[in-house]
Amino acid sequence: MGMSNSLEQLAGGVAVITGAGSGIGEGLARVAAEAGMRVVVADIALERAEQVAQSICEGGGEAHPLRVDVSSAGSIDALAAAVHERFGDVTLLIDNAGVETLGYSWELSAEQWDRTLNINIHGAIHGVRAFAPRMIACGKPAWIANTASIGGLGMMPIQTSYILSKHALISYSECLFLEMQLAGAPIAVSAILPGPVATRIFSDGSTTTDSGSEAHRSMMNAMLEADGISGYEAARRILPQIAAGEFWVSTHPEITRQMATGRAQHLSTLSKPALPEEVLQSMGLSVDS
Ligand SMILES: NC(=O)c1ccc[n+]([C@@H]2O[C@H](COP(=O)([O-])OP(=O)(O)OC[C@H]3O[C@@H](n4cnc5c(N)ncnc54)[C@H](O)[C@@H]3O)[C@@H](O)[C@H]2O)c1
């Protein structure tokens, strides 16, 4: 199935998108609705989810806001039960909610570590645990996608908790893909690796009290504002790839390829961790050779 008409397969289905009150998730909700899906706009920020759903409905689509805290297994279980009861079989689940946390690893509080890992990693794990059994049982072809990052292929100090969570999501998605095959379930699994998208992720990110983590946050925020595509544009690139059953889903294929090649080289030569020159420069680190 080609990319251009792949979205047609989604029409009439039910989509659940977490973190859909902003950014990439909001874009995915809009594009899924345009593809004829009934969309559950799930977010911890219910007011934002309501605004997104209302705007989709005003444009002629179908969307329903629901509150979920993906860091809580119980909250996701309640979402899955409510969605099944109100809207029937889910055919597209996108575990998209994620947060940024900045600071040296040893300076993040235990609460900051728990929050980051619970939202970014456990949010996807419990999303699948809560939704997949009913998706499999109904026997319909369906799609599950987890929003990782191009950062899941690389290294970035000061964003350690975030970066390791994205590595984990790629690993999780790979194993989940194989599990669906083994189980003979008609569920496609994708790992989404967005490049720069202009969203609220860094402005909302939590930091440590040292000035370095605040400076890093400002630098990353400025980079997204300058270079990032919109959440809607990201979703227009992402959703057709998911629908077509691609495992690796990219918004910036060139950057994804560079990062993947860099990772492969790093591992095949068992090199020490290092950052590319341009990254060091953007972090304001002197590069004496
Ligand atoms: N923006 C980028 O450049 C970029 C790049 C790569 C990956 N990503 C990933 O894309 C995903 C979406 O990020 P975004 O950039 O659109 O950010 P965003 O901050 O604009 O949107 C994230 C949404 O998730 C919600 N959220 C946060 N904690 C939650 C929780 N506990 N339960 C439910 N919802 C919660 C927020 O309220 C927000 O509406 C994240 O997983 C992020 O890591 C973003």
The ligand as an SDF file (V2000), in Angstrom:
LIG
                    3D

 44 48  0  0  0  0  0  0  0  0999 V2000
    8.9950   18.6790   19.7800 N   0  0  0  0  0  0  0  0  0  0  0  0
   10.0040   17.9730   19.3220 C   0  0  0  0  0  0  0  0  0  0  0  0
   10.9170   18.4960   18.6740 O   0  0  0  0  0  0  0  0  0  0  0  0
   10.0520   16.4880   19.5920 C   0  0  0  0  0  0  0  0  0  0  0  0
   11.1080   15.7580   19.0170 C   0  0  0  0  0  0  0  0  0  0  0  0
   11.1730   14.4010   19.2360 C   0  0  0  0  0  0  0  0  0  0  0  0
   10.2020   13.7720   20.0060 C   0  0  0  0  0  0  0  0  0  0  0  0
    9.1820   14.4920   20.5660 N   0  0  0  0  0  0  0  0  0  0  0  0
    8.1830   13.7700   21.3670 C   0  0  0  0  0  0  0  0  0  0  0  0
    6.8840   14.0520   20.8970 O   0  0  0  0  0  0  0  0  0  0  0  0
    5.9370   13.8370   21.9430 C   0  0  0  0  0  0  0  0  0  0  0  0
    5.0060   15.0370   22.0260 C   0  0  0  0  0  0  0  0  0  0  0  0
    5.7720   16.1570   22.4240 O   0  0  0  0  0  0  0  0  0  0  0  0
    5.5040   17.6490   21.9250 P   0  0  0  0  0  0  0  0  0  0  0  0
    6.7830   18.1540   21.4280 O   0  0  0  0  0  0  0  0  0  0  0  0
    4.3040   17.7080   21.0910 O   0  0  0  0  0  0  0  0  0  0  0  0
    5.2890   18.3410   23.3700 O   0  0  0  0  0  0  0  0  0  0  0  0
    4.1330   19.2410   24.0110 P   0  0  0  0  0  0  0  0  0  0  0  0
    4.6600   19.6000   25.3580 O   0  0  0  0  0  0  0  0  0  0  0  0
    3.7160   20.3390   23.1060 O   0  0  0  0  0  0  0  0  0  0  0  0
    2.9030   18.2240   24.1740 O   0  0  0  0  0  0  0  0  0  0  0  0
    2.9370   17.1710   25.1120 C   0  0  0  0  0  0  0  0  0  0  0  0
    1.5600   16.9830   25.7100 C   0  0  0  0  0  0  0  0  0  0  0  0
    1.6390   15.8750   26.6310 O   0  0  0  0  0  0  0  0  0  0  0  0
    0.8530   16.2000   27.7510 C   0  0  0  0  0  0  0  0  0  0  0  0
    1.2740   15.4400   28.9370 N   0  0  0  0  0  0  0  0  0  0  0  0
    2.3390   15.6790   29.7390 C   0  0  0  0  0  0  0  0  0  0  0  0
    2.3490   14.8380   30.7790 N   0  0  0  0  0  0  0  0  0  0  0  0
    1.2600   14.0360   30.6300 C   0  0  0  0  0  0  0  0  0  0  0  0
    0.7070   12.9780   31.4020 C   0  0  0  0  0  0  0  0  0  0  0  0
    1.2800   12.5800   32.5480 N   0  0  0  0  0  0  0  0  0  0  0  0
   -0.4150   12.3710   30.9530 N   0  0  0  0  0  0  0  0  0  0  0  0
   -1.0140   12.7880   29.8160 C   0  0  0  0  0  0  0  0  0  0  0  0
   -0.5570   13.7900   29.0520 N   0  0  0  0  0  0  0  0  0  0  0  0
    0.5700   14.4100   29.4620 C   0  0  0  0  0  0  0  0  0  0  0  0
    1.0440   17.6960   27.9380 C   0  0  0  0  0  0  0  0  0  0  0  0
   -0.0080   18.2510   28.7260 O   0  0  0  0  0  0  0  0  0  0  0  0
    1.0670   18.1970   26.4990 C   0  0  0  0  0  0  0  0  0  0  0  0
   -0.2210   18.6040   26.0890 O   0  0  0  0  0  0  0  0  0  0  0  0
    6.7620   13.6160   23.2190 C   0  0  0  0  0  0  0  0  0  0  0  0
    6.8270   12.2200   23.4950 O   0  0  0  0  0  0  0  0  0  0  0  0
    8.1270   14.1410   22.8250 C   0  0  0  0  0  0  0  0  0  0  0  0
    9.1470   13.5470   23.5630 O   0  0  0  0  0  0  0  0  0  0  0  0
    9.1000   15.8440   20.3730 C   0  0  0  0  0  0  0  0  0  0  0  0
  1  2  1  0
  2  3  2  0
  2  4  1  0
  4  5  1  0
  4 44  2  0
  5  6  2  0
  6  7  1  0
  7  8  2  0
  8  9  1  0
  8 44  1  0
  9 10  1  0
  9 42  1  0
 10 11  1  0
 11 12  1  0
 11 40  1  0
 12 13  1  0
 13 14  1  0
 14 15  2  0
 14 16  1  0
 14 17  1  0
 17 18  1  0
 18 19  2  0
 18 20  1  0
 18 21  1  0
 21 22  1  0
 22 23  1  0
 23 24  1  0
 23 38  1  0
 24 25  1  0
 25 26  1  0
 25 36  1  0
 26 27  1  0
 26 35  1  0
 27 28  2  0
 28 29  1  0
 29 30  1  0
 29 35  2  0
 30 31  1  0
 30 32  2  0
 32 33  1  0
 33 34  2  0
 34 35  1  0
 36 37  1  0
 36 38  1  0
 38 39  1  0
 40 41  1  0
 40 42  1  0
 42 43  1  0
M  CHG  2   8   1  16  -1
M  END
$$$$
